[in-house]
């Protein structure tokens, strides 16, 4: 069963949570378009997240989610908040939500931890999450080390009964179909939604995504085990030069502090332009609804083309 049927949304497409970008207004546009909009709590306080939850409730009557970054000093407070506010769906990233799972399950909140390894997923499985967002290293922003395609297959082999949402490298109907054929129940997209009319980032950031080719992204922070995928620019070049000689991550703070804010504001040379490898197939900026509708339509058309391939395989 597609995750959309279980969650009461039209399309089996989650919005990837992006700190300081996927706010209530942006998330509501995805929910209203038939996907699952997600508020990224990032490093926001409980009061700040409450304002976003209050706002999204006025902008949509469709399901939505809240992503909680466990490295945030406010993560425990935000867990309390999503329970108080009856948030229907919660995602966890940058950590392990073991201590929160029982309370969230008792409340009936559907929890989707973001995982980048089978080992972590198996540890979390006993806490009965509703599903997992399986994120490959092709994703933008903070990433793991395993590629999406083998990770999904390994996850399906080890945890065959759990709902999997594929993340990292998705922006087309064909890629949606591929994830479903591998046993997933939906996909998550971040970069594709960045290149939308509703995305609250400067047009220069969006245009850099359109210009990206298959070798345009790079990974910063690998040396200290904190990999982040970004578009190549002057900031990433400077980062790599300092990183090669640095003795600790603290030496790189001069470049990273405020770098996301710079990117959102349109500083494409000094900002951290977080972006996934899938940028190389994105060629236009259009409304969120068109993005989702086009993906579903292209998935349907692709299914028709696959009929002849299926017939050939069946005759092997």
DOSETI-425965 format. One line per 2 residues: number of its first residue (from 1); their letters; for each residue z, y, x of C-alpha. Coordinates in steps of 0.001 Angstrom, whole numbers, always signed. Each point is the difference from the previous one (the first is absolute). Example, Ala and Ser with C-alpha at 12.3 -4.5 7.8 and 13.67 -1.06 7.14 Angstrom:
2
1	as	+7800,-4500,+12300; -660,+3440,+1370
***
This chain:
316
1	xx	+0,+0,+0; -869,+3468,+1272
3	xx	+2988,+2203,+743; -1417,+2616,-2370
5	xx	+635,-2263,-2988; +3598,-599,+1034
7	xx	+753,+3664,+641; -1862,+1477,-2953
9	xx	-2562,+1927,+2038; -3779,-112,-297
11	xx	-1073,-758,+3574; +1715,-2236,+2590
13	xx	+156,+2905,+2438; +3171,+1454,+1513
15	xx	+154,+3407,+1620; +1191,-208,+3582
17	xx	+3114,+2120,+472; -570,+2810,+2480
19	xx	+2963,+2195,+932; -364,+3659,-983
21	xx	-3322,-772,-1680; +443,-2391,-2925
23	xx	+2209,+2206,-2125; +555,-200,-3758
25	xx	-3150,+1921,-893; -2262,-2052,+2242
27	xx	+1650,-3264,-1076; -383,+913,-3672
29	xx	-3730,+530,+487; -324,-3588,+1239
31	xx	+2141,-1418,-2818; -1962,+1943,-2601
33	xx	-3242,-1284,+1524; +1094,-3604,-478
35	xx	+1572,-865,+3355; +3624,+23,+1079
37	xx	+1051,+3386,+1303; +2797,+3,+2567
39	xx	+2387,+2778,+1010; +783,-143,+3713
41	xx	+3640,+972,+462; -405,+215,+3789
43	xx	+2860,+2040,+1401; +774,+1773,-3281
45	xx	+3546,+317,-1310; +1146,-1571,-3246
47	xx	-280,+3334,-1819; -3523,+543,+1299
49	xx	-1118,-3447,-1120; +1602,+544,-3411
51	xx	-2132,+3096,-483; -3106,-2050,+735
53	xx	+1064,-2741,-2428; +789,+2560,-2691
55	xx	-3422,+1560,+550; -2032,-3204,-112
57	xx	+1638,-915,-3304; -1499,+3194,-1464
59	xx	-3443,-655,+1497; -593,-3616,-1011
61	xx	+1262,-2645,-2373; -1482,-2716,+2172
63	xx	+1887,-2175,+2520; +708,+1475,+3425
65	xx	+1925,-954,+3106; +2275,+1540,+2604
67	xx	-263,-960,+3658; +3278,+35,+1924
69	xx	-142,+293,+3777; +3011,-1917,+1261
71	xx	+220,+1993,+3233; +824,+3081,-2039
73	xx	+3686,+1039,+80; -267,+443,-3776
75	xx	-1379,-3458,-826; +3235,-1296,-1576
77	xx	+264,+3099,-2169; -3597,-413,-1130
79	xx	+624,-3636,-924; +2846,+1248,-2203
81	xx	-2372,+2553,-1477; -2814,-2399,-918
83	xx	+2565,-2168,-1768; +1442,+2999,-1857
85	xx	-3466,+1203,-997; -1368,-3415,-1032
87	xx	-2927,+275,+2382; -2194,-3004,-917
89	xx	-1345,-910,+3437; +1405,+495,+3503
91	xx	-1573,-580,+3404; +1927,-236,+3261
93	xx	-1378,+791,+3427; +1262,+407,+3566
95	xx	+2805,-2511,-312; +1504,-2877,-1955
97	xx	+1530,+653,-3458; +2204,-3084,-68
99	xx	+3157,+1782,-1126; -1723,+1714,-2928
101	xx	-1936,-2875,-1523; +2661,-1451,-2308
103	xx	+744,+3360,-1634; -3671,+792,-518
105	xx	-781,-3443,-1388; +2939,+198,-2398
107	xx	-1375,+3301,-1279; -3416,-1565,-556
109	xx	-1733,+2234,+2535; -3070,-1617,+1514
111	xx	+357,+89,+3788; -2888,-207,+2461
113	xx	+1129,+6,+3634; -2725,+964,+2457
115	xx	-352,-2732,+2618; -2158,-334,+3091
117	xx	+1018,-3518,+1060; +557,-3387,-1591
119	xx	+3390,-256,+1696; +1338,+3065,-1782
121	xx	-1476,-1074,-3326; +1687,-3407,+196
123	xx	+3357,+1630,+681; -456,+2288,-2995
125	xx	-1353,-2651,-2360; +3431,-1463,-759
127	xx	+1039,+3360,-1477; -2685,-449,-2678
129	xx	-2165,+3124,+287; -2598,+393,-2734
131	xx	-2689,-78,+2699; -950,+1091,+3494
133	xx	-2321,+2699,+1253; -1614,-1748,+2958
135	xx	-1096,+2722,+2403; -2308,-648,+2914
137	xx	-339,+2069,+3143; -3238,+1538,-1319
139	xx	+2115,+2309,-2168; +627,+3649,+755
141	xx	+3360,+1408,+1029; +2827,-2329,+1059
143	xx	-1349,-3518,+474; +801,-3482,+1202
145	xx	-1933,-2115,+2465; -1721,-2660,-2142
147	xx	-3492,+438,-1446; -372,-32,-3780
149	xx	-2349,-2962,-398; +2000,-2647,+1912
151	xx	+3309,+1467,-1200; -913,-443,-3652
153	xx	-1122,-3569,+570; +3112,-909,+1966
155	xx	+2175,+1599,-2673; -1732,-1965,-2739
157	xx	+491,-3267,+1899; +3700,+604,+647
159	xx	+891,+1637,-3332; -2543,-1376,-2486
161	xx	+1878,+931,-3169; +682,+3675,+750
163	xx	-2006,+3007,-1161; -1820,+1673,+2872
165	xx	-1501,+3482,+52; -2458,+372,+2882
167	xx	+144,+3224,+2021; -1947,+1201,+3007
169	xx	-3784,+310,-178; -668,+382,-3733
171	xx	-2198,+2615,-1656; -2793,-1850,-1785
173	xx	-582,-2414,-2835; -1136,-2653,+2441
175	xx	+3251,+281,+1955; +1986,-266,-3237
177	xx	-1874,-3202,-833; +633,-1343,+3502
179	xx	+3751,+507,-374; -9,-1714,-3384
181	xx	-2006,-2933,+1381; +2643,-398,+2708
183	xx	+2685,-378,-2655; +1307,+3555,-275
185	xx	+652,+1602,-3382; -1006,+3544,+959
187	xx	-566,+2455,+2828; +1643,+3127,+1346
189	xx	-2034,+3000,+1179; +1137,+3063,+1900
191	xx	-2900,+1409,+2007; -2459,-258,-2901
193	xx	+2320,+2142,-2127; +388,+2552,+2790
195	xx	-3691,+729,-478; +489,+1004,-3636
197	xx	-87,+3351,-1720; +3638,-341,-1013
199	xx	+1390,-798,+3453; +2294,+2920,+1005
201	xx	-1366,+301,+3535; -2274,+2592,+1548
203	xx	-3741,-529,-458; -389,-175,+3797
205	xx	+2141,-3150,+62; -2135,-1548,-2739
207	xx	-3213,+898,+1789; +1232,-1653,+3193
209	xx	+374,-3233,-1976; -3604,+299,-1189
211	xx	-1202,+560,+3561; +1887,-2991,+1357
213	xx	-1912,-2944,+1403; +1251,-3467,+832
215	xx	+1414,+1066,+3369; +1565,+3249,-1164
217	xx	+3609,-1153,-466; +2517,-708,+2719
219	xx	+3598,-1221,+202; +2822,+2092,+1413
221	xx	+3514,-1223,+732; -854,-3571,+975
223	xx	+1836,+228,+3308; +3339,+463,-1769
225	xx	-653,-2351,-2913; -665,+2744,-2561
227	xx	-3774,-197,-581; -1669,+2633,-2158
229	xx	-3723,+6,-802; -1600,+3456,-28
231	xx	-3401,+1589,+368; -877,+892,+3570
233	xx	+476,+3680,+828; +1574,+2191,+2664
235	xx	+3489,-975,-1103; -674,-3734,+392
237	xx	-1653,+562,+3383; +3012,+1980,+1227
239	xx	+2334,-2611,-1433; -1656,-2861,+1882
241	xx	+114,+1941,+3257; +3729,+655,-328
243	xx	+733,-3451,-1442; -1453,-1763,+3055
245	xx	+2633,+1648,+2205; +2884,+428,-2430
247	xx	+3248,-1907,+454; +1177,+437,-3589
249	xx	-1351,+957,-3411; +2025,+3203,+198
251	xx	-2429,+1395,+2557; -2711,-13,-2661
253	xx	+1892,+1963,-2628; -1580,+3244,+1159
255	xx	-3263,-1298,-1441; +1236,-1878,-3055
257	xx	+2500,+2432,-1520; -1795,+1779,-2821
259	xx	-3314,-1697,+776; -472,-1405,-3508
261	xx	+692,+3406,-1539; -2626,+1481,+2315
263	xx	-2523,-2600,-1153; +705,+612,-3678
265	xx	-443,+3735,+599; -3397,-506,+1642
267	xx	+736,+54,+3732; -2385,-2822,+847
269	xx	+459,+283,+3757; +3794,+110,+306
271	xx	+989,-1837,-3164; +668,-3704,-453
273	xx	-2952,-988,-2200; +1354,-3305,-1274
275	xx	-2899,-2095,-1177; -1099,-3630,-255
277	xx	-3008,-1681,+1564; -1638,-132,-3430
279	xx	-822,+3709,+377; -3284,-1105,+1554
281	xx	-1325,-1105,-3413; +1190,+3054,-1963
283	xx	-2756,+2542,-513; +1073,+2259,-2837
285	xx	+2844,+1961,-1540; +328,-482,-3731
287	xx	+2596,-156,-2782; +2513,-2838,+64
289	xx	-1297,-1349,-3306; -3526,-266,+1374
291	xx	+1296,-1799,+3081; +1776,-2634,-2086
293	xx	-2786,-339,-2562; -2630,-362,+2727
295	xx	+1992,-2702,+1769; +402,-2014,-3189
297	xx	-3688,+391,-891; -1169,-953,+3482
299	xx	+2335,-3019,-100; -1647,-1111,-3236
301	xx	-3486,+433,+1454; +984,-1856,+3147
303	xx	+1278,-2890,-2096; -3449,-364,-1527
305	xx	-1570,-156,+3458; +2534,-2622,+1056
307	xx	-1145,-2365,-2736; -3047,-1052,+1996
309	xx	+2110,-431,+3143; +2495,-2121,-1941
311	xx	-2819,-2154,-1237; -1279,-536,+3540
313	xx	+3467,-903,+1257; +525,-2421,-2859
315	xx	-3224,-1752,+957; +908,-467,+3644
***
